[in-house]
């Protein structure tokens, strides 16, 4: 998996891959933050 990503980095020149990874990581962070915000009120209600 990682070796494939390194090959892609070499082929595409890096900047596009880095931008894509930042976008994916950013979206994952945002979505996980949203799910955590929805989970917290639910756990508060269960008390």
PDB file as gemmi writes it, atoms N, CA and C in Angstrom:
CRYST1    1.000    1.000    1.000  90.00  90.00  90.00 P 1                      
ATOM      1  N   UNK A   1       0.843  -1.209   0.000  1.00  0.00           N  
ATOM      2  CA  UNK A   1       0.000   0.000   0.000  1.00  0.00           C  
ATOM      3  C   UNK A   1       0.875   1.254   0.000  1.00  0.00           C  
ATOM      4  N   UNK A   2       1.779   1.350   0.973  1.00  0.00           N  
ATOM      5  CA  UNK A   2       2.640   2.535   1.057  1.00  0.00           C  
ATOM      6  C   UNK A   2       3.572   2.633  -0.139  1.00  0.00           C  
ATOM      7  N   UNK A   3       4.074   1.478  -0.616  1.00  0.00           N  
ATOM      8  CA  UNK A   3       4.963   1.517  -1.779  1.00  0.00           C  
ATOM      9  C   UNK A   3       4.218   2.013  -3.007  1.00  0.00           C  
ATOM     10  N   UNK A   4       2.943   1.612  -3.157  1.00  0.00           N  
ATOM     11  CA  UNK A   4       2.129   2.113  -4.268  1.00  0.00           C  
ATOM     12  C   UNK A   4       1.981   3.624  -4.184  1.00  0.00           C  
ATOM     13  N   UNK A   5       1.773   4.142  -2.977  1.00  0.00           N  
ATOM     14  CA  UNK A   5       1.631   5.588  -2.810  1.00  0.00           C  
ATOM     15  C   UNK A   5       2.931   6.304  -3.152  1.00  0.00           C  
ATOM     16  N   UNK A   6       4.064   5.705  -2.783  1.00  0.00           N  
ATOM     17  CA  UNK A   6       5.354   6.319  -3.119  1.00  0.00           C  
ATOM     18  C   UNK A   6       5.557   6.353  -4.622  1.00  0.00           C  
ATOM     19  N   UNK A   7       5.151   5.267  -5.312  1.00  0.00           N  
ATOM     20  CA  UNK A   7       5.261   5.238  -6.773  1.00  0.00           C  
ATOM     21  C   UNK A   7       4.388   6.327  -7.382  1.00  0.00           C  
ATOM     22  N   UNK A   8       3.170   6.482  -6.859  1.00  0.00           N  
ATOM     23  CA  UNK A   8       2.288   7.551  -7.340  1.00  0.00           C  
ATOM     24  C   UNK A   8       2.927   8.918  -7.113  1.00  0.00           C  
ATOM     25  N   UNK A   9       3.544   9.098  -5.953  1.00  0.00           N  
ATOM     26  CA  UNK A   9       4.230  10.362  -5.662  1.00  0.00           C  
ATOM     27  C   UNK A   9       5.284  10.656  -6.716  1.00  0.00           C  
ATOM     28  N   UNK A  10       6.074   9.633  -7.046  1.00  0.00           N  
ATOM     29  CA  UNK A  10       7.146   9.823  -8.024  1.00  0.00           C  
ATOM     30  C   UNK A  10       6.556  10.134  -9.394  1.00  0.00           C  
ATOM     31  N   UNK A  11       5.493   9.424  -9.769  1.00  0.00           N  
ATOM     32  CA  UNK A  11       4.909   9.622 -11.099  1.00  0.00           C  
ATOM     33  C   UNK A  11       4.275  10.999 -11.245  1.00  0.00           C  
ATOM     34  N   UNK A  12       3.515  11.421 -10.252  1.00  0.00           N  
ATOM     35  CA  UNK A  12       2.715  12.635 -10.412  1.00  0.00           C  
ATOM     36  C   UNK A  12       3.424  13.890  -9.926  1.00  0.00           C  
ATOM     37  N   UNK A  13       4.593  13.725  -9.314  1.00  0.00           N  
ATOM     38  CA  UNK A  13       5.374  14.898  -8.957  1.00  0.00           C  
ATOM     39  C   UNK A  13       5.143  15.399  -7.546  1.00  0.00           C  
ATOM     40  N   UNK A  14       4.221  14.775  -6.808  1.00  0.00           N  
ATOM     41  CA  UNK A  14       4.134  15.043  -5.380  1.00  0.00           C  
ATOM     42  C   UNK A  14       3.103  16.078  -4.978  1.00  0.00           C  
ATOM     43  N   UNK A  15       3.067  17.239  -5.626  1.00  0.00           N  
ATOM     44  CA  UNK A  15       2.230  18.327  -5.108  1.00  0.00           C  
ATOM     45  C   UNK A  15       0.752  17.960  -5.153  1.00  0.00           C  
ATOM     46  N   UNK A  16       0.317  17.322  -6.246  1.00  0.00           N  
ATOM     47  CA  UNK A  16      -1.095  16.958  -6.351  1.00  0.00           C  
ATOM     48  C   UNK A  16      -1.460  15.907  -5.309  1.00  0.00           C  
ATOM     49  N   UNK A  17      -0.552  14.949  -5.101  1.00  0.00           N  
ATOM     50  CA  UNK A  17      -0.796  13.900  -4.110  1.00  0.00           C  
ATOM     51  C   UNK A  17      -0.879  14.501  -2.710  1.00  0.00           C  
ATOM     52  N   UNK A  18       0.052  15.411  -2.400  1.00  0.00           N  
ATOM     53  CA  UNK A  18       0.060  16.035  -1.073  1.00  0.00           C  
ATOM     54  C   UNK A  18      -1.226  16.821  -0.852  1.00  0.00           C  
ATOM     55  N   UNK A  19      -1.654  17.565  -1.890  1.00  0.00           N  
ATOM     56  CA  UNK A  19      -2.895  18.327  -1.776  1.00  0.00           C  
ATOM     57  C   UNK A  19      -4.073  17.383  -1.565  1.00  0.00           C  
ATOM     58  N   UNK A  20      -4.075  16.252  -2.279  1.00  0.00           N  
ATOM     59  CA  UNK A  20      -5.159  15.282  -2.136  1.00  0.00           C  
ATOM     60  C   UNK A  20      -5.179  14.695  -0.731  1.00  0.00           C  
ATOM     61  N   UNK A  21      -4.002  14.358  -0.208  1.00  0.00           N  
ATOM     62  CA  UNK A  21      -3.936  13.796   1.140  1.00  0.00           C  
ATOM     63  C   UNK A  21      -4.413  14.802   2.177  1.00  0.00           C  
ATOM     64  N   UNK A  22      -4.005  16.060   2.019  1.00  0.00           N  
ATOM     65  CA  UNK A  22      -4.459  17.093   2.949  1.00  0.00           C  
ATOM     66  C   UNK A  22      -5.972  17.219   2.900  1.00  0.00           C  
ATOM     67  N   UNK A  23      -6.543  17.126   1.689  1.00  0.00           N  
ATOM     68  CA  UNK A  23      -7.988  17.231   1.534  1.00  0.00           C  
ATOM     69  C   UNK A  23      -8.678  16.058   2.226  1.00  0.00           C  
ATOM     70  N   UNK A  24      -8.158  14.839   2.001  1.00  0.00           N  
ATOM     71  CA  UNK A  24      -8.758  13.645   2.607  1.00  0.00           C  
ATOM     72  C   UNK A  24      -8.646  13.709   4.124  1.00  0.00           C  
ATOM     73  N   UNK A  25      -7.455  14.075   4.622  1.00  0.00           N  
ATOM     74  CA  UNK A  25      -7.250  14.159   6.070  1.00  0.00           C  
ATOM     75  C   UNK A  25      -8.154  15.231   6.667  1.00  0.00           C  
ATOM     76  N   UNK A  26      -8.286  16.357   5.968  1.00  0.00           N  
ATOM     77  CA  UNK A  26      -9.152  17.429   6.449  1.00  0.00           C  
ATOM     78  C   UNK A  26     -10.602  16.992   6.512  1.00  0.00           C  
ATOM     79  N   UNK A  27     -11.076  16.322   5.454  1.00  0.00           N  
ATOM     80  CA  UNK A  27     -12.466  15.863   5.450  1.00  0.00           C  
ATOM     81  C   UNK A  27     -12.687  14.818   6.534  1.00  0.00           C  
ATOM     82  N   UNK A  28     -11.704  13.919   6.732  1.00  0.00           N  
ATOM     83  CA  UNK A  28     -11.842  12.895   7.762  1.00  0.00           C  
ATOM     84  C   UNK A  28     -11.882  13.542   9.144  1.00  0.00           C  
ATOM     85  N   UNK A  29     -11.028  14.528   9.374  1.00  0.00           N  
ATOM     86  CA  UNK A  29     -11.016  15.220  10.661  1.00  0.00           C  
ATOM     87  C   UNK A  29     -12.326  15.936  10.925  1.00  0.00           C  
ATOM     88  N   UNK A  30     -12.862  16.590   9.881  1.00  0.00           N  
ATOM     89  CA  UNK A  30     -14.126  17.317  10.045  1.00  0.00           C  
ATOM     90  C   UNK A  30     -15.258  16.341  10.333  1.00  0.00           C  
ATOM     91  N   UNK A  31     -15.325  15.245   9.571  1.00  0.00           N  
ATOM     92  CA  UNK A  31     -16.424  14.297   9.753  1.00  0.00           C  
ATOM     93  C   UNK A  31     -16.339  13.628  11.123  1.00  0.00           C  
ATOM     94  N   UNK A  32     -15.119  13.298  11.583  1.00  0.00           N  
ATOM     95  CA  UNK A  32     -14.986  12.677  12.898  1.00  0.00           C  
ATOM     96  C   UNK A  32     -15.353  13.667  13.997  1.00  0.00           C  
ATOM     97  N   UNK A  33     -15.016  14.951  13.797  1.00  0.00           N  
ATOM     98  CA  UNK A  33     -15.384  15.969  14.782  1.00  0.00           C  
ATOM     99  C   UNK A  33     -16.901  16.108  14.854  1.00  0.00           C  
ATOM    100  N   UNK A  34     -17.563  16.047  13.697  1.00  0.00           N  
ATOM    101  CA  UNK A  34     -19.030  16.151  13.673  1.00  0.00           C  
ATOM    102  C   UNK A  34     -19.646  14.954  14.391  1.00  0.00           C  
ATOM    103  N   UNK A  35     -19.140  13.742  14.116  1.00  0.00           N  
ATOM    104  CA  UNK A  35     -19.714  12.559  14.761  1.00  0.00           C  
ATOM    105  C   UNK A  35     -19.485  12.604  16.265  1.00  0.00           C  
ATOM    106  N   UNK A  36     -18.321  13.119  16.693  1.00  0.00           N  
ATOM    107  CA  UNK A  36     -18.071  13.234  18.128  1.00  0.00           C  
ATOM    108  C   UNK A  36     -19.045  14.224  18.757  1.00  0.00           C  
ATOM    109  N   UNK A  37     -19.339  15.309  18.047  1.00  0.00           N  
ATOM    110  CA  UNK A  37     -20.281  16.295  18.587  1.00  0.00           C  
ATOM    111  C   UNK A  37     -21.674  15.708  18.710  1.00  0.00           C  
ATOM    112  N   UNK A  38     -22.053  14.826  17.776  1.00  0.00           N  
ATOM    113  CA  UNK A  38     -23.372  14.201  17.874  1.00  0.00           C  
ATOM    114  C   UNK A  38     -23.398  13.132  18.956  1.00  0.00           C  
ATOM    115  N   UNK A  39     -22.261  12.476  19.177  1.00  0.00           N  
ATOM    116  CA  UNK A  39     -22.223  11.413  20.185  1.00  0.00           C  
ATOM    117  C   UNK A  39     -22.292  11.984  21.596  1.00  0.00           C  
ATOM    118  N   UNK A  40     -21.638  13.121  21.817  1.00  0.00           N  
ATOM    119  CA  UNK A  40     -21.589  13.675  23.171  1.00  0.00           C  
ATOM    120  C   UNK A  40     -22.979  14.002  23.720  1.00  0.00           C  
ATOM    121  N   UNK A  41     -23.858  14.700  22.968  1.00  0.00           N  
ATOM    122  CA  UNK A  41     -25.196  14.965  23.500  1.00  0.00           C  
ATOM    123  C   UNK A  41     -25.973  13.677  23.771  1.00  0.00           C  
ATOM    124  N   UNK A  42     -25.777  12.658  22.946  1.00  0.00           N  
ATOM    125  CA  UNK A  42     -26.483  11.390  23.155  1.00  0.00           C  
ATOM    126  C   UNK A  42     -26.046  10.762  24.473  1.00  0.00           C  
ATOM    127  N   UNK A  43     -24.732  10.763  24.743  1.00  0.00           N  
ATOM    128  CA  UNK A  43     -24.252  10.185  25.998  1.00  0.00           C  
ATOM    129  C   UNK A  43     -24.733  11.007  27.189  1.00  0.00           C  
ATOM    130  N   UNK A  44     -24.871  12.315  27.005  1.00  0.00           N  
ATOM    131  CA  UNK A  44     -25.393  13.163  28.081  1.00  0.00           C  
ATOM    132  C   UNK A  44     -26.862  12.852  28.347  1.00  0.00           C  
ATOM    133  N   UNK A  45     -27.615  12.582  27.283  1.00  0.00           N  
ATOM    134  CA  UNK A  45     -29.037  12.276  27.453  1.00  0.00           C  
ATOM    135  C   UNK A  45     -29.225  10.935  28.156  1.00  0.00           C  
ATOM    136  N   UNK A  46     -28.320   9.985  27.898  1.00  0.00           N  
ATOM    137  CA  UNK A  46     -28.458   8.661  28.507  1.00  0.00           C  
ATOM    138  C   UNK A  46     -28.259   8.724  30.017  1.00  0.00           C  
ATOM    139  N   UNK A  47     -27.520   9.707  30.491  1.00  0.00           N  
ATOM    140  CA  UNK A  47     -27.355   9.873  31.940  1.00  0.00           C  
ATOM    141  C   UNK A  47     -28.679  10.329  32.525  1.00  0.00           C  
TER     142      UNK A  47                                                      
END                                                                             
